[in-house]
Amino acid sequence: MLSRIRGRVWTFGDNVDTDVITPSILVDAPMEEMKKHVLETLNPRFPLEVLPGDVIVAGRNFGCGSSRETAPDAIRALGVAAVVAGSFGRIFFRNAIAIGLPILTCPQAVGNFREGDEIELDIPRAIVKNITQESAFSGDVMAKDILDILSAGGILAVLKAQMKKGTEP
């Protein structure tokens, strides 16, 4: 699942908080309605034009703010394949891993992508390639247990597999 992710880039800046990702007025809305508004205050075209397999490249502190679990859920529901950022809000990082949304911290990538560029990610090796501009960057390699959770599709998938095998988490 995580061997290679390749897609079209959407760029966002620093300090994109969870209230911007999924507006608080929609916190109780069904996901089908909520995903129509993901990041729309920063780029009104994003929820209308994002395609399954696209990748978000953002600046520092992506997903900061409240512990809104809907933020990574809605990004994944849109079909976004991964999020690359200079850094992540701690709770967003944890929520993304928990649901199996691939994320990668790569400060070098920030500012080196334009909207529409083609990107290729090797999450386990933390390599980010800008295919369009023929450049590559090294990100922060994640611990094996985190990569295992992402590969399984999230923490619930890991727990279900362990229960099926009869092993303890």
Phi, psi and omega in degrees: 000320184261007185302309178213133173240127181227132181192187180267143186266139166243129183253144176219159185272207181278157171056042175281108185270166184295335177289334176277324180295308176229105184304141184300332180296340182254011187302329179258004181286154174299150183303323180301324177281317183300318184292345176289351186236008182298123176058017184294333179288336177269327178208098183301337178284335187306302183293341180274329189245349180299140181244152175306132181099348177293160184232137174269131171241120186229171180279211182283149169066036178293131180082022177289177177096216186292167182273035184297106180293340181293338183299301178292328178300314182290323176299314179294321180298332177286348181094008177300130185281330183191164174233128174247133180212161176297323173196166182235149167299140186302316183288322176300314179305310181295317179295321179296314178299316183301327180263000177083022175276113181298130176226156181212128176273120181211085181303328181295332182287335183299127179084358181251017176227144172248152177305131180096345176302156175264133184240149172229131182241139168243092186298311181301324181266355179060045178249131180241122179244133170264100183296320181298315184262003178054055177223160180219151184221151177258132178255194180271119179291134180270156178297153182303319181296325177291316178297324177297319179295314179298316180297326180284342182100012178127170185292326179295321177296321177296313181296319178298318179296320179293321178294321179296322178282344182081021177258159179274149177296000000 
